[in-house]
Amino acid sequence: MAKMGQRELMAMLADWTFWGRTEQHPPETDWSIWLFLGGRGAGKTRAGAEWVSAQVRAGCRRVALVAPTLGDAREVMVDGPSGLKQVSPWGERPVFEVSRRRLVWPNGAIGYVFSAEDADSLRGPQFDCAWADEFAAWAAPQATLDNLRLGLRLGDNPRLAVTTTPRPIPALKRLITQPGVAVTRGGTAQNANNLAPGFLAAMEASYGGSRLGRQELDGELIEDPPGALWTRDDIEAAITGERGDFDRIVVAVDPPASAHAGSDECGIVVAGARGSGPGRVATILADKSFGPASPEAWARVVAQSYEEFEADRVVAEVNQGGDMVMSVLAATGAGLPVSAVRASRGKHVRAEPVAALYAAGRVKHTGRFRELEDQMCAFGAPDAPKSSPDRVDALVWAVSVLLLNTGREPRLRRL
């Protein structure tokens, strides 16, 4: 850079192919719609504006610019700090004609501004490229998108860029699965250098790991699959920073049947309980699950968790290789008191009363357990992942022992 002249430096500063992050560029594949899902402040507007500017330089002459409202279109897409006017070099900077609601470039290209509040306004006009911003916030997303796509009928290869923070709306879920749609994703943290100091830390402290944070900061599409036993709302309501004293603490373990590279996880959940009768509450203290792991590795984590949380006992499912499970735990030499539990009913049947306890507010979480929460909110859904829900199994055993025992304790052995 020290050897560059002023013109070369200015050219490099204006070169978006050099400065833009990978997810801010459309994939190098054959696509008709580029969908960029990103968190707040992840650089979605800059990505969309740079893409439109590149299309205009490449010969695109009629551009559709669609935002949730006309005000959003002008304040964000056109005049915003990352909008079309700001990202264009001085000699190529377009002029916004307010009365005609259009953006005119020096080379003759025209960008027409539309509001998603009026889907029918897109009937009739035709374009050779389009940019749809904050699609998940549109008033009538499917109708507006349909009219927009029907107007992309000029040029040799009309394309659409969609930039949005995701929300689990039907139109967005449908769009993701359609042929010809290329998806890139980016989180707020990836654009931290361009955000106010302290913003990211403050947002992570308030929302990190929560459903809202994963959606608005990480750019994830978070939804509740139909048929799942737990909902995100149930889990959000269970989150508490309280710990306090417990009259019982258990480490529940659902060991994998094998230890090869493709084996299941080992579910290890620590939970405590206090109170009595209908007022008794269980609290999930930790999710130590991991995998795939050797028997020695998961037994070591169980023993460490027992010591760390000063637990009363270990609850171990012994349906698959009961003697092996007990001998592996005994080999730790920690003298663990182990309650061996054996499932006589299916996973779903065992989990139903535990899910009901969440709905009743009788199970709490001391913090965010992301992988466990994801598994809980997929459990029971028809299209749930086929892998074994080991974290959920361990959680169900822990809560069942703490809240659902009716006087019969599991068989206890000190190893």
GIMO-V822526 format. One record per residue. RES is the residue in one letter. PHI is phi in whole degrees, -180 to 180 (* if undefined). D_LAST is the distance of its C-alpha to the last C-alpha in Angstrom with 2 decimals. Layout:
res	phi	d_last
RES	PHI	D_LAST
RES	PHI	D_LAST
This chain:
res	phi	d_last
M	*	67.16
A	-63	69.30
K	-93	71.76
M	-80	72.07
G	-81	75.18
Q	-61	75.20
R	-65	75.73
E	-67	72.83
L	-64	70.53
M	-63	71.59
A	-66	71.03
M	-68	67.52
L	-63	66.70
A	-91	67.93
D	-86	66.05
W	-67	63.29
T	-63	62.12
F	-88	61.18
W	-90	59.71
G	-68	57.99
R	-73	54.28
T	-55	53.32
E	-72	52.41
Q	-86	55.75
H	-112	57.61
P	-66	57.90
P	-60	56.14
E	-84	58.36
T	-132	58.28
D	-84	60.73
W	-139	60.25
S	-109	62.47
I	-132	60.24
W	-103	58.14
L	-111	55.52
F	-104	54.08
L	-97	51.21
G	-144	50.58
G	-74	49.37
R	-62	51.82
G	74	53.61
A	-83	52.25
G	95	55.80
K	-67	56.59
T	-63	60.15
R	-61	60.93
A	-62	59.66
G	-66	61.83
A	-66	64.88
E	-65	64.69
W	-65	64.37
V	-62	67.42
S	-59	69.40
A	-66	68.67
Q	-65	69.78
V	-65	73.01
R	-65	73.74
A	-84	73.13
G	122	75.75
C	-65	74.16
R	-118	76.92
R	-127	75.72
V	-117	72.35
A	-97	70.65
L	-120	68.67
V	-119	66.68
A	-132	64.72
P	-56	63.49
T	-139	66.81
L	-64	70.05
G	-62	69.17
D	-64	65.87
A	-60	67.74
R	-75	70.18
E	-73	67.98
V	-108	65.03
M	-74	66.19
V	-98	69.69
D	-96	70.06
G	-63	66.45
P	-61	65.29
S	-117	63.74
G	-79	66.34
L	-64	68.96
K	-70	71.64
Q	-73	69.41
V	-83	67.96
S	-86	71.43
P	-59	73.45
W	-54	76.62
G	-72	78.91
E	-118	76.83
R	-70	75.94
P	-80	76.67
V	-116	78.59
F	-93	77.45
E	-96	80.26
V	-60	79.20
S	-64	81.86
R	-102	81.01
R	51	77.22
R	-147	77.09
L	-113	76.23
V	-117	78.85
W	-90	78.22
P	-59	81.10
N	-84	80.89
G	100	81.62
A	-67	78.12
I	-130	77.46
G	-108	74.23
Y	-101	74.48
V	-93	72.32
F	-133	70.83
S	-108	68.76
A	-70	66.01
E	-73	67.37
D	-129	70.30
A	-61	69.07
D	-70	72.58
S	-66	74.00
L	-90	72.51
R	-75	74.63
G	104	77.52
P	-63	76.76
Q	-134	75.60
F	-144	73.77
D	-112	72.59
C	-161	69.42
A	-153	67.49
W	-128	64.86
A	-110	62.84
D	-106	61.03
E	48	58.20
F	-55	58.32
A	-69	55.41
A	-103	57.52
W	-70	60.62
A	-67	62.07
A	-132	62.65
P	-61	60.61
Q	-69	61.09
A	-64	64.82
T	-66	65.53
L	-64	63.64
D	-60	65.44
N	-65	68.84
L	-65	67.99
R	-65	66.95
L	-67	70.07
G	-89	72.12
L	-84	70.65
R	-135	73.40
L	-113	75.32
G	78	75.09
D	-82	73.56
N	-150	69.90
P	-63	69.38
R	-134	65.92
L	-129	63.93
A	-108	61.46
V	-120	59.14
T	-118	57.34
T	-162	55.07
T	-80	52.00
P	-72	50.08
R	-140	49.69
P	-77	48.45
I	-92	51.97
P	-56	53.01
A	-63	55.74
L	-72	53.48
K	-63	50.83
R	-69	53.68
L	-63	55.23
I	-59	52.10
T	-89	51.96
Q	-79	55.65
P	-65	57.01
G	84	58.68
V	-102	56.46
A	-104	54.85
V	-114	52.13
T	-123	51.19
R	-136	48.80
G	-151	48.66
G	-105	46.98
T	-57	48.52
A	-60	46.57
Q	-70	48.33
N	-113	51.63
A	-58	50.60
N	-66	53.41
N	-107	55.99
L	-114	54.65
A	-61	55.27
P	-57	53.16
G	88	50.24
F	-62	50.58
L	-64	47.53
A	-62	45.31
A	-66	46.59
M	-68	46.05
E	-66	42.51
A	-65	41.70
S	-88	43.13
Y	-126	42.32
G	-55	39.92
G	84	37.40
S	-76	39.01
R	-58	40.81
L	-63	44.11
G	-65	43.13
R	-65	41.96
Q	-79	45.25
E	-84	47.69
L	-105	46.23
D	-89	44.35
G	73	46.79
E	-89	44.24
L	-91	45.24
I	-107	42.75
E	-147	43.08
D	-101	41.39
P	-63	41.48
P	-62	42.87
G	96	40.34
A	-69	37.33
L	-72	35.19
W	-109	35.12
T	-116	38.16
R	-61	38.63
D	-64	40.23
D	-59	37.15
I	-72	35.03
E	-58	37.74
A	-68	37.91
A	-85	34.16
I	-70	34.30
T	-147	34.17
G	-87	33.75
E	-76	32.22
R	-127	28.73
G	68	28.84
D	-98	26.22
F	-127	23.80
D	-84	22.39
R	-147	19.32
I	-134	17.91
V	-127	15.60
V	-112	14.78
A	-98	15.66
V	-131	15.32
D	-116	17.58
P	-74	16.89
P	-73	20.01
A	-79	20.71
S	-141	22.03
A	-133	22.22
H	-86	25.96
A	-61	28.50
G	-101	29.44
S	-73	26.09
D	-72	25.20
E	-70	23.59
C	-100	19.97
G	-80	20.25
I	-134	18.29
V	-127	19.77
V	-104	19.11
A	-144	20.88
G	-127	21.65
A	-146	23.82
R	-150	26.25
G	96	29.03
S	-146	29.42
G	60	31.20
P	-65	33.25
G	-89	33.10
R	-71	29.35
V	-127	28.80
A	-101	25.92
T	-130	26.14
I	-80	24.85
L	-95	23.93
A	-164	23.19
D	-117	23.21
K	-102	21.15
S	-61	21.79
F	-163	23.20
G	161	24.00
P	-68	24.49
A	-144	21.42
S	-74	19.50
P	-55	15.86
E	-64	15.12
A	-69	17.29
W	-71	15.96
A	-65	12.28
R	-65	13.81
V	-67	15.83
V	-61	13.09
A	-64	11.39
Q	-65	15.00
S	-66	15.93
Y	-61	13.22
E	-72	14.66
E	-60	18.21
F	-100	18.50
E	51	16.53
A	-72	14.81
D	-87	13.43
R	-166	10.89
V	-107	10.51
V	-109	12.58
A	-122	12.44
E	-77	15.33
V	-122	14.73
N	-61	18.44
Q	-109	18.81
G	70	16.56
G	-56	13.76
D	-63	12.14
M	-63	12.84
V	-59	11.30
M	-66	7.85
S	-71	8.35
V	-65	9.88
L	-67	7.30
A	-65	4.92
A	-69	8.42
T	-69	8.97
G	72	7.75
A	-91	7.73
G	62	4.88
L	-73	5.33
P	-79	6.11
V	-115	7.06
S	-96	10.36
A	-84	11.47
V	-119	15.24
R	-126	17.92
A	-79	21.42
S	-107	24.24
R	-127	26.92
G	-67	28.25
K	-59	27.33
H	-64	30.66
V	-65	30.43
R	-67	26.99
A	-80	28.33
E	-57	31.60
P	-65	30.54
V	-70	28.66
A	-62	31.85
A	-64	33.82
L	-65	31.77
Y	-63	32.81
A	-62	36.40
A	-85	36.19
G	80	35.07
R	-101	31.71
V	-129	29.61
K	-121	30.30
H	-122	29.52
T	-77	29.57
G	-168	31.28
R	-93	32.18
F	-124	29.66
R	-58	32.24
E	-66	30.45
L	-64	28.50
E	-61	31.81
D	-61	33.63
Q	-69	31.16
M	-63	31.33
C	-78	35.13
A	-104	35.37
F	-66	32.97
G	96	35.05
A	-75	38.24
P	-59	40.09
D	-103	40.38
A	-65	36.87
P	-55	35.36
K	-80	33.98
S	-66	30.75
S	-68	27.57
P	-82	27.12
D	-67	23.47
R	-65	23.92
V	-64	25.47
D	-58	22.80
A	-64	20.09
L	-62	22.57
V	-61	23.34
W	-64	19.78
A	-63	19.45
V	-68	22.85
S	-62	22.50
V	-65	19.46
L	-80	21.32
L	-121	24.80
L	-109	25.11
N	-65	22.82
T	-109	25.30
G	115	23.32
R	-94	20.85
E	-82	17.34
P	-61	15.14
R	-62	12.70
L	-109	9.69
R	-134	6.23
R	-95	3.77
L	-105	0.00
